[in-house]
Amino acid sequence: MSDAATIEAKDRSTLEAWARAMDATVVQVAENWWSITYEAEAGLPDGSKVRCRYRYVIPRQAALRRWRRTYVVGLVHDSGRAQCHHVRQVIPVGDTDAEERHRAELIASALVATERKGTCGASVTNLEVYVVERATLWKPRVARY
C-alpha cells in the first residue's frame, strides 16, 4: 500500500462515482466474515496519490453464516535460519468438508505467496500447511518454549 491520503466513502455508489471522476478502478482490498473493503487509488497532478475507501459491513445474520463457512489456515516456511508463520482466514466454496478444506489451503497459500513473497520469500512451493480449522472451532495454540 502506498503513502496516499485516504478518503472514506459513505457508501459504494459514492466510491464508484469518485473512481469514475478520478479515472480510477475500484478493487476489493480486504474481506473477512464481517466486512468487505473496496478502494480506488488515483494520482494527482503534483505526483501524489489519493485513495478512496469504502468498508461494507455485512448484516449480522449474513456475517454469522459467513463465519460458519470461514476456515483459519496456518502456513509455515523456512526463511533463512528461522521459520516464518502466516495465518489467513478464507471462505472457500465446496460440496463437502474435505473439498472446502482443500480449497481453503489453496486460497490461503495463494494469498500468502502473493502478499508476502517479496518480504519473506513465501511461495506456494515452500509453504507448508499446519492447520486448517473452521473459525467456529479454532482456538489459538499456545507455544511451548
C-alpha positions in Angstrom: 0.0 0.0 0.0 1.3 3.4 -0.9 1.5 6.6 1.2 -1.6 8.1 -0.2 -4.1 10.3 1.6 -7.3 8.3 2.3 -10.9 9.5 1.9 -13.6 7.3 3.5 -16.7 7.0 1.3 -20.1 6.7 2.9 -21.4 4.0 0.5 -20.4 2.0 -2.5 -22.0 4.4 -5.0 -20.1 7.3 -3.6 -16.8 5.3 -4.0 -17.7 4.4 -7.6 -18.6 8.0 -8.5 -15.3 9.1 -7.1 -13.4 6.5 -9.0 -15.1 7.5 -12.3 -14.3 11.1 -11.7 -10.7 10.3 -11.0 -10.4 7.7 -13.7 -9.5 5.0 -11.2 -10.5 1.4 -10.8 -12.4 0.1 -7.7 -10.8 -3.1 -6.3 -11.6 -5.3 -3.3 -8.7 -5.0 -0.9 -9.8 -6.9 2.1 -12.5 -9.4 3.1 -13.4 -11.3 6.2 -16.6 -12.7 7.6 -18.0 -9.4 8.9 -17.0 -6.9 6.2 -15.6 -6.2 2.7 -13.3 -3.3 1.9 -13.2 -1.7 -1.5 -10.9 1.1 -2.6 -9.7 3.1 -5.6 -6.4 5.0 -5.9 -5.6 7.9 -8.2 -2.6 10.0 -9.0 -2.8 13.8 -8.6 -1.2 16.3 -10.9 1.5 17.0 -8.3 2.5 13.4 -8.3 1.0 12.5 -5.0 -1.7 9.9 -4.7 -5.1 9.8 -3.1 -7.2 6.8 -2.2 -11.0 6.5 -1.6 -12.1 3.6 0.5 -15.5 2.1 1.4 -15.9 -0.7 4.0 -19.2 -2.6 3.6 -20.3 -4.1 7.0 -22.2 -7.3 6.3 -25.5 -7.6 8.1 -25.3 -9.7 11.3 -27.2 -12.8 10.1 -25.2 -13.0 6.8 -22.0 -12.3 8.7 -22.7 -15.2 11.1 -23.4 -17.5 8.1 -20.0 -16.4 6.6 -18.3 -17.0 9.9 -19.6 -20.6 10.0 -18.1 -21.1 6.4 -14.8 -19.4 7.3 -11.6 -21.5 7.8 -8.4 -20.5 9.6 -5.4 -21.7 7.7 -1.9 -21.7 9.2 1.1 -21.9 7.0 4.8 -22.0 7.6 8.0 -21.9 5.6 11.8 -21.6 6.2 13.2 -18.1 5.9 16.9 -18.2 6.4 17.6 -19.7 9.8 14.1 -19.1 11.0 10.6 -20.2 10.3 8.0 -17.7 9.1 4.4 -18.3 10.0 1.3 -17.0 8.2 -2.3 -17.3 9.2 -5.2 -16.4 6.9 -9.0 -16.5 7.2 -10.6 -17.8 4.0 -14.1 -18.6 2.9 -13.9 -21.5 0.4 -16.7 -23.0 -1.7 -17.1 -26.7 -1.9 -19.7 -29.5 -1.8 -18.0 -31.5 1.1 -15.9 -30.6 4.1 -12.9 -32.2 2.6 -13.3 -30.2 -0.6 -13.7 -26.9 1.4 -10.6 -27.7 3.4 -8.5 -28.4 0.3 -9.7 -25.2 -1.3 -9.0 -23.2 1.9 -5.4 -24.5 1.8 -5.1 -23.4 -1.9 -6.6 -20.0 -1.4 -4.6 -19.2 1.7 -1.4 -20.4 0.1 -2.0 -18.2 -3.0 -2.8 -15.2 -0.8 0.3 -15.5 1.3 2.5 -16.1 -1.8 1.0 -13.0 -3.5 1.2 -10.8 -0.4 4.5 -11.8 1.2 6.8 -13.3 -1.5 8.8 -10.1 -1.7 9.1 -9.7 2.0 9.9 -13.2 3.3 10.1 -15.4 0.3 6.8 -17.2 0.8 5.7 -19.1 -2.3 3.2 -21.9 -3.0 6.1 -24.3 -3.4 7.7 -23.6 0.1 4.6 -23.1 2.2 3.5 -26.0 4.4 0.0 -26.1 5.9 0.0 -26.9 9.6 -3.6 -26.1 10.5 -7.0 -25.9 8.6 -9.8 -25.4 11.0 -13.3 -23.9 10.9 -13.3 -20.5 12.5 -16.1 -21.6 14.8 -13.9 -24.3 16.2 -10.5 -22.6 16.1 -8.6 -21.9 19.2 -5.0 -20.4 19.2 -2.3 -22.9 20.2 0.0 -21.9 23.0 3.6 -22.1 22.0 5.8 -24.0 24.5 9.4 -22.9 24.7 
